[in-house]
Amino acid sequence: QVQLVESGGGLVQPGGSLRLSCAASGSIVTPYTMAWYRQAPGKQRESVASIFSAFGGIPNYADSVKGRFTISRDSAKKMVYLQMNSLKPEDTAVYYCNVHLYNSGFDYWGQGTQVTVSS
């Protein structure tokens, strides 16, 4: 069993920055991917960024956040972060941390943290 707890959301003005953190606990066995998803009101949940456990942690980003968001991880602490810069109103959503374990095929989700970009 894996538990994920997000933190760092809040209200920020357009052009501002936020850093989201996700603390994982439980058995996380390689290979795995840790990722951030978001869901805006009335929209489907979408992938924002992900990072693989091997090969030095290759990141992937949605086109809408490339150049503005950076995903990183601290494997020893079982943490994953999302640095969000140059935030736009369209980034407003609930952001969820996700872990996908390839051996079992299981996905685990955090409870989500609200990010609101507004003046």
N, C-alpha and C positions, 0 to 999 in steps of 0.2 A: 504494500500500500504506500502511496505517495501523497503527501499533503503539500499544497502550494499556498503561500500567503503573499499577496501583493500589497505594496504601499507606495506612497509618493504622488498619488493623484491630487487634483485640486483645481482651483480656478486660476487662470493665467490670461494675460492680455495677448492679443495677436502679436506675433513676433517674439514672444517670450519663450522660456525654456522650462522644462520639467524633467526630472529623472525618476523613472519608475524602478522599483526593486521587487524582486520575487525571491522569497526564501523557500527552498525545497527541503523536505524532510522525508525520511523513509528510504526504501531501497531503489536507488536509481542505478541501473546496470547498463554499461555501454553495450552496444551503441544506442544513442538516444539523440533526440533533437529537443532543444528548449526553444520556445517561441512566444511571441506576443501576438495576440489577436485583439481586435476591437469590434464593438458593435454599437452603431449609432441608432437612435430611435427610428423604428420603422424600416431598418435595413438588416441585411443578413450579417452574421459575423464574418469578418474577413481577416486574413493573415496580414500582419504588419511586418514582422521580421522574425527570422529564425536563425539558430546557430547550431551546428552539428557538433557532436562530442569528439569526433576524430579529426584528423588532418588539420590540426591547428585551429579548429573551430571556424569553419567557413560560414560567413554570414550570408543571408539572403534577405532582400528587402522588397516590399511592394513598390511599384513604380511611384506611387503617390507620396512616398516618404523618403525615397533615395536622396542622399545629399543633406537630409535634415535630421534623420534619426540614426542612432547608432546602437546596435545590440552588442552586449559584452557579457562575459560570464566569469565566475570565479568557481572553478570546479571543486576546489578544496572546501569552500564554504557552501557549496551547493546553492549558489546565487546566480541570478541572471538579471541584467539591468537593461533599461531602455532609456537612453539619453535622447530627449526630444528637443530640438532647437527650431527656431523660426516657425513656431506653431501658428496654425491657421484655424479659423472657426470650423472648417470642415474636419479638423482632427478631433473635434468634440465627440466623445464616445465613452463607453465603459471598456476599459482595457483589461484583458484576461491573460494570465500566464498559463502556458501549456507545456506539458512534457509528453513526448511520444517515445515509448520504449519499443524498439524494433523487435526484440526477441519475443516479447509477449503480444505485441500489437496493441497494447493498452495506451489509452490517452488519459491524462489527468489534467484537471482544470482548477485554477484558483477561483476565488469568489468574485473577483473583479474590483477594479478601482476606477472611480469616475474622473475623467479629464474633461474640463470645460474651458474652451478658449473663447473669450468674449471680452469686449471692451465695456 
